Amino acid sequence: MPSAAVDDYLKTIYHHTEWQPVAMTSSQLAAELALAPSTVTEMVQKLAAQGLVSHRPYGPVSLTPAGEKRAAEIIRRHRLIETWLVREFGYAWDEVHDEAEVLEHTISDRLLAGIDERLGHPRYDPHGDAIPDADGHVHREPFVLLGDARVDHTGRVLRVSDRDPGLLRALESRGIDVGHTVTVTGRETVRVDGGTTVELPPAAAAAV
């Protein structure tokens, strides 16, 4: 099987449980990858035969230790490349995802190690996602999803999902990006850095 295809499946499963504990179903995997359920079922069976995922009929799909290690390796590549593009080439945080999707499959291990060293071995990418170390280990701070935070809850923005570039731009225009402090003032409003109260763009509650 093409390595890139395998990596895309493993990354998607990894991402699903990175910020919440419920395992992914085959139908969710198909929807996320925009593929036919039958295609996904066939691929999941092949991945299971390789020892990369654990799956039973009509049950969830989860990574085995081998699958998690491989997923962490490609995610490390992706997130280091995103960080490199922002710091060294002036890319905005909403521009790097697609570039990294291409480059993660092409750069050598030597170049990746050089990028990591030049950047000072960063622990987080521009969106606040943890960068696995060379052994696949990650460090994440305790967090609460913005949509689950009570009114008057104050917290520092740890991570913003990079799935929607338009949402990233809308959040940045309101001062809501990694490192800033927000206080929940209502179901659809927050106060940023103790100052201005702004209205949240659609989907922000599930992305911050």
Backbone as ProteinMPNN parsed JSONL, in Angstrom:
{"seq_chain_A": "MPSAAVDDYLKTIYHHTEWQPVAMTSSQLAAELALAPSTVTEMVQKLAAQGLVSHRPYGPVSLTPAGEKRAAEIIRRHRLIETWLVREFGYAWDEVHDEAEVLEHTISDRLLAGIDERLGHPRYDPHGDAIPDADGHVHREPFVLLGDARVDHTGRVLRVSDRDPGLLRALESRGIDVGHTVTVTGRETVRVDGGTTVELPPAAAAAV", "coords_chain_A": {"N_chain_A": [[0.835, -1.19, 0.0], [0.469, 2.298, -0.727], [2.643, 4.466, 1.028], [1.899, 7.078, 1.793], [-0.895, 6.981, 1.78], [-1.442, 5.15, 3.841], [-0.346, 6.597, 5.981], [-2.079, 8.813, 6.038], [-4.488, 7.682, 6.912], [-3.711, 6.741, 9.46], [-2.931, 9.135, 10.706], [-5.376, 10.493, 10.789], [-6.917, 8.925, 12.51], [-5.373, 9.171, 14.819], [-5.561, 11.967, 15.298], [-8.251, 12.149, 15.988], [-8.599, 11.239, 18.602], [-6.934, 12.857, 19.982], [-7.654, 15.142, 21.391], [-9.862, 14.389, 22.744], [-11.501, 11.547, 24.343], [-13.024, 9.516, 23.084], [-13.198, 6.735, 20.987], [-12.683, 6.348, 17.416], [-15.095, 5.691, 14.852], [-15.637, 3.556, 11.99], [-17.344, 4.774, 10.149], [-17.104, 7.468, 10.844], [-14.437, 7.815, 10.2], [-14.524, 7.422, 7.437], [-16.094, 9.624, 6.7], [-14.436, 11.728, 7.496], [-12.231, 11.404, 5.82], [-13.439, 11.679, 3.415], [-14.238, 9.475, 1.843], [-15.618, 6.479, 0.373], [-17.546, 4.311, 2.467], [-17.094, 1.55, 2.047], [-14.564, 1.52, 0.892], [-13.004, 2.477, 2.984], [-13.459, 0.491, 4.91], [-12.186, -1.699, 3.714], [-9.526, -0.789, 3.671], [-9.025, -0.457, 6.402], [-9.095, -3.079, 7.243], [-6.779, -4.011, 5.993], [-4.865, -2.476, 7.299], [-5.189, -3.462, 9.85], [-4.299, -6.054, 9.451], [-1.629, -5.543, 9.124], [-0.94, -4.907, 11.635], [-1.284, -2.329, 12.562], [-3.655, -1.078, 13.312], [-6.394, -1.629, 15.566], [-9.381, -3.379, 15.323], [-12.775, -4.359, 15.251], [-15.652, -5.922, 13.712], [-18.202, -3.557, 13.209], [-17.326, -2.135, 15.356], [-15.247, 0.324, 17.105], [-12.326, 1.979, 15.656], [-9.001, 1.778, 16.497], [-5.643, 2.81, 17.222], [-2.877, 0.609, 17.271], [0.021, 0.045, 19.409], [2.179, 0.06, 17.548], [0.964, 1.342, 15.382], [0.356, 3.813, 16.524], [2.907, 4.788, 16.994], [3.894, 5.074, 14.376], [2.045, 6.941, 13.404], [2.635, 9.113, 15.077], [5.169, 9.732, 14.181], [4.772, 10.748, 11.555], [3.112, 12.879, 12.132], [4.793, 14.398, 13.699], [6.62, 15.209, 11.702], [4.874, 16.757, 10.1], [4.069, 18.853, 11.833], [6.459, 20.017, 12.628], [7.299, 20.979, 10.152], [5.258, 22.849, 9.618], [5.804, 24.705, 11.657], [8.366, 25.511, 10.936], [7.853, 26.737, 8.428], [6.335, 28.943, 9.226], [8.083, 30.325, 10.995], [10.507, 30.652, 9.563], [9.912, 31.363, 6.934], [7.871, 33.149, 6.887], [5.19, 32.442, 6.588], [1.665, 32.619, 7.196], [-0.376, 31.396, 9.935], [-2.643, 30.229, 8.92], [-1.939, 29.313, 6.455], [-0.221, 27.172, 6.279], [-0.915, 24.468, 6.514], [-1.69, 22.917, 4.177], [0.682, 23.043, 2.679], [2.423, 21.66, 4.364], [1.236, 19.155, 4.307], [2.036, 18.182, 1.849], [4.873, 18.333, 1.949], [5.564, 16.725, 4.123], [5.787, 14.111, 3.301], [7.997, 14.051, 1.732], [10.463, 15.207, 2.533], [13.754, 14.437, 3.793], [14.911, 12.373, 6.56], [17.222, 13.442, 7.603], [17.095, 16.161, 6.867], [14.798, 16.858, 8.287], [15.687, 16.519, 10.934], [17.582, 18.55, 10.957], [15.941, 20.791, 10.664], [14.478, 20.658, 13.044], [16.546, 21.069, 14.919], [17.43, 23.636, 14.184], [15.2, 25.154, 14.812], [15.211, 24.992, 17.512], [14.181, 22.784, 18.812], [11.209, 22.736, 19.071], [8.19, 22.448, 21.067], [5.59, 22.808, 20.428], [3.379, 23.453, 17.672], [2.469, 26.15, 15.316], [-0.278, 26.299, 15.766], [-0.652, 25.445, 18.278], [-0.678, 22.741, 18.68], [0.736, 19.783, 20.039], [4.047, 18.785, 19.37], [5.221, 15.687, 18.646], [8.061, 14.11, 20.184], [11.233, 12.698, 19.104], [10.903, 10.094, 19.891], [8.234, 9.725, 19.851], [6.797, 10.686, 21.983], [4.61, 12.981, 23.669], [3.821, 16.171, 25.142], [1.132, 17.501, 26.807], [-0.766, 20.182, 28.044], [-3.214, 20.431, 30.721], [-6.583, 20.933, 29.665], [-9.55, 22.711, 28.558], [-12.3, 22.563, 26.426], [-13.399, 25.342, 24.566], [-16.153, 25.526, 24.052], [-17.175, 24.082, 26.153], [-16.619, 25.49, 28.391], [-17.529, 27.299, 31.305], [-19.487, 30.308, 31.912], [-17.607, 33.159, 32.779], [-15.313, 31.732, 33.051], [-11.812, 31.822, 32.79], [-9.04, 31.51, 30.703], [-5.914, 30.545, 29.158], [-5.317, 30.504, 25.686], [-4.586, 27.484, 24.341], [-4.577, 25.898, 22.089], [-5.654, 25.914, 18.677], [-7.771, 24.551, 16.342], [-6.624, 23.583, 13.113], [-8.161, 23.057, 10.926], [-9.869, 24.687, 9.394], [-9.039, 27.258, 7.437], [-10.308, 29.746, 7.076], [-11.662, 30.126, 9.485], [-9.462, 30.334, 11.205], [-8.382, 32.773, 10.353], [-10.498, 34.473, 11.003], [-10.592, 34.222, 13.782], [-8.049, 35.174, 14.491], [-8.284, 37.843, 13.702], [-9.838, 38.775, 15.71], [-8.197, 38.685, 17.836], [-7.885, 36.259, 19.016], [-5.829, 33.894, 19.466], [-3.146, 31.482, 19.78], [-1.76, 31.576, 23.013], [-2.931, 33.926, 23.919], [-5.225, 35.331, 26.353], [-8.504, 34.472, 27.275], [-11.769, 35.284, 28.451], [-14.783, 33.788, 29.174], [-17.775, 35.258, 28.377], [-20.315, 34.868, 27.562], [-22.566, 32.706, 25.69], [-21.721, 33.03, 23.101], [-19.708, 34.874, 23.149], [-16.55, 36.322, 24.114], [-14.13, 37.824, 26.312], [-11.145, 39.326, 25.467], [-7.835, 39.08, 26.536], [-8.425, 40.504, 28.841], [-9.598, 42.822, 27.973], [-11.281, 43.959, 25.317], [-14.542, 42.793, 24.507], [-15.559, 40.271, 22.345], [-17.431, 38.893, 19.616], [-17.818, 35.464, 19.018], [-16.738, 33.708, 16.11], [-18.644, 31.478, 13.949], [-18.417, 28.035, 14.808], [-16.194, 28.31, 16.403], [-16.294, 27.591, 19.102], [-15.923, 24.861, 19.158], [-13.379, 24.582, 18.27], [-11.374, 25.794, 19.708]], "CA_chain_A": [[0.0, 0.0, 0.0], [1.255, 3.527, -0.728], [2.929, 4.945, 2.376], [1.129, 8.287, 2.082], [-2.276, 6.59, 2.084], [-1.42, 4.578, 5.184], [-0.11, 7.685, 6.925], [-3.28, 9.641, 6.139], [-5.431, 6.967, 7.78], [-3.209, 6.71, 10.833], [-2.997, 10.497, 11.232], [-6.765, 10.847, 11.052], [-7.323, 8.216, 13.733], [-4.619, 9.808, 15.904], [-6.141, 13.28, 15.567], [-9.598, 12.038, 16.546], [-8.551, 11.049, 20.054], [-5.875, 13.688, 20.559], [-8.228, 16.126, 22.308], [-11.02, 13.803, 23.42], [-11.155, 10.144, 24.549], [-13.909, 8.551, 22.435], [-12.563, 6.135, 19.805], [-13.272, 6.674, 16.118], [-15.775, 4.619, 14.14], [-15.314, 3.492, 10.555], [-18.142, 5.77, 9.431], [-16.463, 8.763, 11.083], [-13.194, 7.816, 9.428], [-14.907, 7.612, 6.039], [-16.542, 11.009, 6.533], [-13.282, 12.613, 7.656], [-11.372, 11.261, 4.651], [-14.274, 11.868, 2.229], [-14.145, 8.246, 1.063], [-16.742, 5.56, 0.514], [-17.383, 3.399, 3.601], [-16.522, 0.269, 1.628], [-13.13, 1.747, 0.702], [-12.396, 2.595, 4.309], [-13.502, -0.827, 5.541], [-11.138, -2.522, 3.112], [-8.23, -0.301, 4.109], [-8.891, -0.74, 7.83], [-8.749, -4.498, 7.339], [-5.367, -4.14, 5.611], [-4.072, -1.896, 8.373], [-5.254, -4.408, 10.965], [-3.433, -7.183, 9.102], [-0.26, -5.08, 9.318], [-0.715, -4.646, 13.051], [-1.262, -0.891, 12.804], [-4.891, -0.691, 13.987], [-7.219, -2.663, 16.178], [-10.749, -3.146, 14.862], [-13.686, -5.49, 15.139], [-16.82, -5.499, 12.93], [-19.155, -2.621, 13.818], [-16.71, -1.516, 16.518], [-14.376, 1.457, 16.804], [-10.987, 1.757, 15.116], [-7.994, 2.403, 17.355], [-4.265, 2.526, 16.853], [-2.038, -0.249, 18.099], [1.274, 0.76, 19.714], [2.938, 0.262, 16.305], [0.256, 2.349, 14.602], [0.511, 5.11, 17.176], [4.291, 5.228, 16.765], [4.019, 5.555, 12.994], [1.26, 8.177, 13.294], [3.37, 10.181, 15.745], [6.305, 10.088, 13.333], [4.344, 11.611, 10.448], [2.592, 14.107, 12.724], [5.993, 15.165, 14.047], [7.072, 15.826, 10.465], [3.909, 17.773, 9.676], [4.035, 19.999, 12.731], [7.753, 20.706, 12.526], [7.302, 21.721, 8.887], [4.405, 24.031, 9.799], [6.534, 25.657, 12.492], [9.46, 25.999, 10.082], [7.316, 27.65, 7.419], [5.921, 30.184, 9.89], [9.22, 31.053, 11.57], [11.604, 30.926, 8.636], [9.471, 31.834, 5.62], [6.846, 34.174, 7.024], [3.831, 31.984, 6.323], [0.671, 32.802, 8.251], [-0.771, 30.099, 10.502], [-3.722, 29.642, 8.128], [-1.414, 28.969, 5.134], [0.833, 26.159, 6.326], [-1.374, 23.073, 6.584], [-1.618, 22.238, 2.88], [2.088, 22.907, 2.315], [2.99, 20.596, 5.186], [0.68, 17.885, 3.836], [2.872, 17.738, 0.721], [6.281, 18.197, 2.321], [5.792, 15.691, 5.15], [6.083, 12.83, 2.649], [9.099, 14.172, 0.783], [11.757, 15.598, 3.083], [14.527, 13.35, 4.383], [15.068, 12.393, 8.011], [18.33, 14.347, 7.913], [16.601, 17.532, 6.794], [13.871, 17.05, 9.401], [16.504, 16.704, 12.138], [18.177, 19.881, 10.864], [14.877, 21.764, 10.935], [14.193, 20.579, 14.478], [17.646, 21.709, 15.643], [17.446, 25.075, 13.89], [14.071, 25.778, 15.496], [15.377, 24.883, 18.958], [13.38, 21.651, 19.284], [9.933, 23.263, 19.593], [7.25, 21.464, 21.606], [4.247, 23.058, 19.899], [3.357, 24.085, 16.355], [1.835, 27.472, 15.384], [-1.672, 26.193, 16.199], [-0.673, 24.969, 19.647], [-0.666, 21.283, 18.743], [1.992, 19.257, 20.546], [4.915, 18.115, 18.41], [5.847, 14.508, 19.26], [9.506, 14.073, 20.092], [11.737, 11.651, 18.208], [10.428, 8.8, 20.376], [6.778, 9.694, 19.762], [6.167, 11.18, 23.203], [4.11, 14.356, 23.591], [3.42, 16.797, 26.401], [-0.036, 18.369, 26.653], [-1.251, 20.78, 29.28], [-4.658, 20.24, 30.952], [-7.319, 21.872, 28.817], [-11.001, 22.625, 28.466], [-12.793, 23.08, 25.152], [-14.095, 26.622, 24.754], [-17.594, 25.296, 24.083], [-17.551, 23.463, 27.43], [-16.233, 26.376, 29.49], [-18.642, 28.03, 31.906], [-19.377, 31.765, 31.899], [-16.599, 33.706, 33.698], [-14.076, 30.943, 32.998], [-10.695, 32.494, 32.135], [-7.959, 30.592, 30.385], [-5.002, 30.878, 28.063], [-5.562, 29.705, 24.493], [-3.522, 26.513, 24.154], [-4.585, 25.275, 20.76], [-6.759, 26.217, 17.772], [-7.794, 23.588, 15.241], [-6.196, 24.173, 11.837], [-8.952, 22.465, 9.851], [-10.563, 25.686, 8.586], [-8.241, 28.479, 7.35], [-11.171, 30.912, 7.254], [-11.887, 30.285, 10.918], [-8.215, 30.83, 11.783], [-8.271, 34.209, 10.049], [-11.532, 35.179, 11.764], [-10.176, 34.253, 15.187], [-6.89, 36.068, 14.618], [-8.75, 39.228, 13.586], [-10.45, 39.114, 16.997], [-7.188, 38.558, 18.873], [-7.984, 34.941, 19.649], [-4.889, 32.913, 18.945], [-2.401, 30.772, 20.813], [-1.041, 32.397, 23.971], [-3.766, 34.99, 24.455], [-6.144, 34.954, 27.42], [-9.903, 34.796, 27.014], [-12.749, 35.055, 29.512], [-16.095, 33.518, 28.589], [-18.772, 36.209, 28.862], [-21.63, 34.417, 27.111], [-22.497, 31.518, 24.838], [-21.074, 33.335, 21.83], [-18.813, 36.019, 23.315], [-15.446, 36.227, 25.068], [-13.309, 39.015, 26.495], [-9.78, 38.958, 25.077], [-6.747, 39.713, 27.283], [-8.972, 41.405, 29.842], [-10.049, 44.073, 27.374], [-12.46, 44.013, 24.469], [-15.408, 41.628, 24.354], [-15.792, 40.047, 20.929], [-18.343, 37.802, 19.281], [-17.112, 34.319, 18.449], [-17.191, 33.251, 14.798], [-19.24, 30.14, 13.972], [-17.544, 26.865, 14.955], [-15.048, 28.583, 17.272], [-16.428, 26.897, 20.388], [-15.435, 23.493, 19.011], [-12.05, 24.61, 17.677], [-10.422, 26.477, 20.6]], "C_chain_A": [[0.874, 1.246, 0.0], [1.42, 4.066, 0.688], [2.08, 6.155, 2.736], [-0.306, 7.959, 2.447], [-2.378, 6.01, 3.488], [-1.274, 5.684, 6.222], [-1.351, 8.551, 7.111], [-4.326, 8.982, 7.035], [-4.974, 7.04, 9.234], [-3.263, 8.098, 11.468], [-4.421, 10.858, 11.631], [-7.266, 10.183, 12.324], [-6.643, 8.838, 14.949], [-5.257, 11.141, 16.293], [-7.469, 13.165, 16.307], [-9.568, 11.933, 18.062], [-7.489, 11.917, 20.723], [-6.427, 14.641, 21.611], [-9.518, 15.656, 22.955], [-10.853, 12.289, 23.415], [-11.962, 9.111, 23.757], [-13.286, 8.05, 21.134], [-13.36, 6.429, 18.535], [-13.957, 5.457, 15.515], [-15.362, 4.643, 12.669], [-16.086, 4.541, 9.767], [-17.575, 7.171, 9.642], [-15.18, 8.898, 10.282], [-13.482, 8.059, 7.955], [-15.317, 9.06, 5.776], [-15.357, 11.975, 6.582], [-12.387, 12.581, 6.42], [-12.109, 11.473, 3.332], [-14.146, 10.682, 1.271], [-15.376, 7.387, 1.302], [-16.506, 4.625, 1.698], [-16.745, 2.067, 3.223], [-15.009, 0.38, 1.421], [-12.409, 1.784, 2.035], [-12.374, 1.249, 5.015], [-12.396, -1.725, 5.016], [-9.757, -2.096, 3.606], [-8.003, -0.604, 5.587], [-8.514, -2.206, 8.043], [-7.284, -4.731, 6.994], [-4.456, -3.585, 6.705], [-4.05, -2.817, 9.596], [-4.335, -5.602, 10.707], [-1.959, -6.822, 9.275], [0.063, -4.782, 10.781], [-0.701, -3.18, 13.413], [-2.528, -0.379, 13.484], [-5.552, -1.912, 14.601], [-8.665, -2.363, 15.821], [-11.522, -4.456, 14.867], [-14.924, -5.013, 14.394], [-17.797, -4.672, 13.765], [-18.608, -1.957, 15.089], [-15.82, -0.36, 16.117], [-13.032, 1.016, 16.227], [-10.004, 2.477, 16.02], [-6.605, 1.982, 16.906], [-3.638, 1.523, 17.82], [-0.793, 0.548, 18.495], [2.115, 1.023, 18.464], [2.292, 1.342, 15.445], [0.401, 3.737, 15.196], [1.92, 5.66, 16.966], [4.454, 5.787, 15.36], [3.236, 6.855, 12.808], [2.013, 9.344, 13.915], [4.543, 10.647, 14.898], [5.883, 11.042, 12.221], [3.766, 12.92, 10.969], [3.739, 15.006, 13.184], [6.523, 15.896, 12.82], [6.175, 17.011, 10.099], [4.027, 19.036, 10.536], [5.365, 20.745, 12.779], [7.819, 21.538, 11.246], [6.434, 22.97, 8.996], [5.138, 25.11, 10.594], [7.669, 26.305, 11.703], [8.959, 27.024, 9.064], [6.899, 28.977, 8.032], [7.132, 30.992, 10.341], [10.244, 31.5, 10.535], [11.164, 31.564, 7.318], [8.308, 32.81, 5.684], [5.442, 33.75, 6.646], [2.933, 32.36, 7.5], [0.193, 31.432, 8.735], [-1.9, 29.43, 9.719], [-3.242, 29.173, 6.755], [-0.555, 27.708, 5.116], [0.337, 24.713, 6.21], [-1.2, 22.338, 5.256], [-0.176, 22.052, 2.413], [2.715, 21.737, 3.083], [2.475, 19.225, 4.767], [1.516, 17.305, 2.699], [4.289, 17.413, 1.193], [6.54, 17.065, 3.307], [6.164, 14.342, 4.555], [7.371, 12.863, 1.823], [10.447, 14.504, 1.415], [12.436, 14.414, 3.767], [14.555, 13.462, 5.903], [16.174, 13.365, 8.418], [17.877, 15.797, 7.894], [15.649, 17.816, 7.956], [14.639, 17.293, 10.702], [17.152, 18.085, 12.148], [17.167, 20.975, 11.154], [14.591, 21.824, 12.429], [15.275, 21.301, 15.281], [17.646, 23.211, 15.429], [16.34, 25.805, 14.646], [14.184, 25.699, 17.015], [14.511, 23.811, 19.584], [12.046, 22.111, 19.878], [9.012, 22.146, 20.069], [5.852, 21.621, 21.03], [4.357, 23.724, 18.533], [2.605, 25.412, 16.433], [0.377, 27.454, 15.842], [-1.799, 25.694, 17.628], [-0.718, 23.46, 19.784], [0.713, 20.795, 19.173], [2.758, 18.54, 19.439], [5.532, 16.9, 19.097], [7.364, 14.594, 19.153], [9.946, 12.893, 19.233], [11.291, 10.253, 18.624], [8.909, 8.681, 20.344], [6.063, 10.202, 20.989], [5.721, 12.628, 23.015], [3.787, 14.853, 24.996], [2.249, 17.72, 26.107], [-0.437, 18.91, 28.016], [-2.724, 20.425, 29.478], [-5.436, 21.305, 30.191], [-8.821, 21.7, 28.997], [-11.394, 23.222, 27.121], [-13.597, 24.351, 25.409], [-15.601, 26.421, 24.866], [-18.086, 24.678, 25.377], [-17.249, 24.358, 28.628], [-17.437, 27.166, 29.992], [-18.43, 29.533, 31.732], [-18.465, 32.2, 33.046], [-15.33, 32.849, 33.761], [-13.02, 31.741, 32.225], [-9.582, 31.493, 31.885], [-7.101, 31.106, 29.251], [-5.279, 29.953, 26.88], [-4.356, 28.79, 24.255], [-3.417, 26.04, 22.715], [-5.811, 25.729, 19.985], [-6.695, 25.235, 16.613], [-7.446, 24.269, 13.923], [-7.019, 23.68, 10.657], [-9.531, 23.51, 8.894], [-9.739, 26.979, 8.545], [-9.067, 29.751, 7.563], [-11.456, 31.182, 8.716], [-10.634, 30.811, 11.609], [-8.074, 32.334, 11.559], [-9.28, 35.007, 10.867], [-11.155, 35.28, 13.238], [-9.023, 35.225, 15.39], [-7.307, 37.53, 14.558], [-9.404, 39.722, 14.874], [-9.457, 39.001, 18.151], [-7.194, 37.235, 19.589], [-7.035, 33.991, 18.941], [-4.025, 32.396, 20.087], [-1.615, 31.744, 21.687], [-1.85, 33.519, 24.574], [-4.739, 34.439, 25.497], [-7.56, 35.369, 27.043], [-10.741, 34.484, 28.248], [-14.111, 34.885, 28.863], [-17.113, 34.464, 29.207], [-20.186, 35.832, 28.455], [-21.466, 33.212, 26.205], [-21.718, 31.774, 23.56], [-20.12, 34.52, 21.937], [-17.712, 35.703, 24.323], [-14.782, 37.597, 25.183], [-11.863, 38.604, 26.302], [-8.767, 39.779, 25.862], [-7.258, 40.764, 28.269], [-9.526, 42.699, 29.294], [-11.357, 43.962, 26.63], [-13.233, 42.693, 24.476], [-15.755, 41.473, 22.876], [-16.754, 38.879, 20.746], [-17.548, 36.689, 18.608], [-17.626, 34.013, 17.055], [-17.799, 31.862, 14.909], [-18.155, 29.066, 14.039], [-16.36, 27.095, 15.883], [-15.1, 27.772, 18.553], [-15.885, 25.485, 20.334], [-13.997, 23.424, 18.52], [-10.978, 25.17, 18.594], [-10.38, 25.764, 21.947]], "O_chain_A": [[1.917, 1.263, 0.655], [0.46, 4.117, 1.456], [1.59, 6.254, 3.861], [-0.878, 8.592, 3.334], [-3.297, 6.343, 4.237], [-1.993, 5.707, 7.221], [-1.644, 8.978, 8.228], [-4.977, 9.659, 7.831], [-5.759, 7.362, 10.125], [-3.605, 8.225, 12.643], [-4.647, 11.455, 12.683], [-7.962, 10.808, 13.124], [-7.272, 9.01, 15.993], [-5.469, 11.412, 17.475], [-7.776, 13.996, 17.162], [-10.436, 12.49, 18.735], [-7.183, 11.729, 21.901], [-5.762, 14.922, 22.607], [-10.193, 16.428, 23.636], [-10.13, 11.769, 22.564], [-11.608, 7.932, 23.762], [-12.893, 8.846, 20.281], [-14.555, 6.721, 18.586], [-13.472, 4.333, 15.643], [-14.811, 5.628, 12.179], [-15.554, 5.132, 8.826], [-17.568, 7.979, 8.713], [-14.876, 9.966, 9.75], [-12.768, 8.815, 7.296], [-14.938, 9.649, 4.764], [-15.288, 12.924, 5.801], [-11.846, 13.611, 6.016], [-11.5, 11.453, 2.262], [-13.971, 10.851, 0.065], [-16.081, 7.545, 2.299], [-15.376, 4.187, 1.914], [-15.95, 1.518, 3.985], [-14.264, -0.548, 1.734], [-11.338, 1.197, 2.194], [-11.38, 0.899, 5.652], [-11.744, -2.431, 5.786], [-8.917, -2.94, 3.921], [-6.895, -0.97, 5.977], [-7.711, -2.528, 8.918], [-6.618, -5.552, 7.625], [-3.405, -4.156, 6.999], [-3.035, -2.938, 10.282], [-3.678, -6.1, 11.621], [-1.133, -7.695, 9.542], [1.197, -4.447, 11.121], [-0.166, -2.808, 14.458], [-2.487, 0.646, 14.164], [-5.304, -3.053, 14.21], [-9.13, -1.237, 15.991], [-10.991, -5.515, 14.532], [-15.232, -3.822, 14.428], [-18.162, -5.049, 14.879], [-19.351, -1.292, 15.811], [-15.651, -0.084, 14.929], [-12.655, -0.154, 16.301], [-10.163, 3.669, 16.28], [-6.424, 0.931, 16.291], [-3.849, 1.591, 19.031], [-0.575, 1.634, 17.958], [2.702, 2.098, 18.333], [2.988, 2.163, 14.848], [0.55, 4.72, 14.471], [2.099, 6.864, 16.781], [5.068, 6.836, 15.165], [3.707, 7.77, 12.133], [2.035, 10.44, 13.354], [4.876, 11.833, 14.898], [6.562, 12.038, 11.969], [3.908, 13.96, 10.325], [3.662, 16.23, 13.07], [6.841, 17.083, 12.897], [6.652, 18.112, 9.826], [4.077, 20.149, 10.014], [5.392, 21.964, 12.951], [8.329, 22.658, 11.25], [6.825, 24.037, 8.522], [5.093, 26.288, 10.241], [7.896, 27.511, 11.802], [9.586, 28.065, 8.87], [7.09, 30.028, 7.419], [7.205, 32.197, 10.101], [10.783, 32.602, 10.625], [11.96, 32.232, 6.658], [7.812, 33.253, 4.648], [4.584, 34.6, 6.405], [3.378, 32.413, 8.646], [0.339, 30.432, 8.032], [-2.101, 28.22, 9.826], [-4.048, 28.684, 5.963], [-0.197, 27.225, 4.041], [1.109, 23.828, 5.839], [-0.623, 21.251, 5.221], [0.157, 21.026, 1.819], [3.446, 20.929, 2.511], [3.201, 18.236, 4.863], [1.684, 16.09, 2.598], [4.834, 16.356, 0.875], [7.635, 16.502, 3.321], [6.786, 13.517, 5.225], [7.792, 11.841, 1.28], [11.482, 14.114, 0.876], [11.77, 13.502, 4.257], [14.257, 14.518, 6.462], [16.078, 14.03, 9.449], [18.221, 16.575, 8.784], [15.692, 18.897, 8.543], [14.277, 18.174, 11.481], [17.266, 18.719, 13.197], [17.486, 21.969, 11.807], [14.476, 22.904, 13.008], [14.97, 22.05, 16.209], [17.837, 23.977, 16.373], [16.524, 26.945, 15.072], [13.359, 26.268, 17.731], [14.144, 23.909, 20.755], [11.788, 21.894, 21.062], [9.048, 21.034, 19.542], [5.027, 20.712, 21.116], [5.303, 24.465, 18.266], [2.14, 25.778, 17.512], [-0.149, 28.485, 16.261], [-2.907, 25.534, 18.14], [-0.79, 22.948, 20.901], [1.733, 21.324, 18.732], [2.178, 17.778, 18.665], [6.298, 17.065, 20.047], [7.895, 15.086, 18.157], [9.108, 12.17, 18.695], [11.299, 9.329, 17.81], [8.354, 7.663, 20.758], [4.834, 10.159, 21.042], [6.36, 13.401, 22.302], [3.519, 14.071, 25.908], [2.349, 18.613, 25.265], [-0.446, 18.185, 29.01], [-3.42, 20.144, 28.502], [-4.993, 22.449, 30.087], [-9.295, 20.689, 29.515], [-10.879, 24.268, 26.725], [-14.38, 24.421, 26.357], [-16.255, 27.071, 25.682], [-19.279, 24.735, 25.678], [-17.591, 24.015, 29.759], [-18.257, 27.639, 29.205], [-17.32, 29.976, 31.437], [-18.548, 31.665, 34.151], [-14.376, 33.208, 34.452], [-13.294, 32.268, 31.146], [-9.229, 30.716, 32.772], [-7.505, 31.983, 28.488], [-5.456, 28.749, 27.062], [-3.248, 29.262, 24.002], [-2.326, 25.812, 22.192], [-6.884, 25.909, 20.561], [-5.653, 25.11, 15.969], [-7.901, 25.378, 13.642], [-6.621, 23.864, 9.507], [-9.667, 23.24, 7.7], [-9.737, 27.728, 9.522], [-8.587, 30.716, 8.158], [-11.489, 32.336, 9.144], [-10.732, 31.647, 12.507], [-7.693, 33.073, 12.467], [-8.965, 36.087, 11.366], [-11.376, 36.314, 13.868], [-9.018, 36.006, 16.342], [-6.755, 38.366, 15.274], [-9.514, 40.926, 15.105], [-9.824, 39.197, 19.31], [-6.583, 37.092, 20.648], [-7.391, 33.364, 17.943], [-4.168, 32.831, 21.229], [-0.902, 32.615, 21.188], [-1.498, 34.024, 25.64], [-5.036, 33.245, 25.522], [-7.787, 36.476, 26.553], [-10.456, 33.544, 28.99], [-14.546, 35.739, 28.091], [-17.296, 34.473, 30.425], [-21.151, 36.414, 28.949], [-20.348, 32.749, 25.978], [-21.124, 30.857, 22.994], [-19.76, 35.113, 20.92], [-17.909, 34.926, 25.257], [-14.863, 38.42, 24.271], [-11.404, 37.637, 26.91], [-8.817, 41.008, 25.863], [-6.605, 41.781, 28.501], [-9.889, 43.59, 30.062], [-12.422, 43.879, 27.241], [-12.64, 41.614, 24.453], [-16.192, 42.426, 22.231], [-16.872, 38.003, 21.603], [-16.713, 36.943, 17.74], [-18.835, 34.054, 16.829], [-17.508, 31.137, 15.86], [-17.107, 29.185, 13.403], [-15.59, 26.167, 16.13], [-14.068, 27.313, 19.041], [-15.432, 24.957, 21.35], [-13.447, 22.333, 18.367], [-9.79, 25.04, 18.299], [-9.643, 26.177, 22.842]]}, "name": "protein", "num_of_chains": 1, "seq": "MPSAAVDDYLKTIYHHTEWQPVAMTSSQLAAELALAPSTVTEMVQKLAAQGLVSHRPYGPVSLTPAGEKRAAEIIRRHRLIETWLVREFGYAWDEVHDEAEVLEHTISDRLLAGIDERLGHPRYDPHGDAIPDADGHVHREPFVLLGDARVDHTGRVLRVSDRDPGLLRALESRGIDVGHTVTVTGRETVRVDGGTTVELPPAAAAAV"}
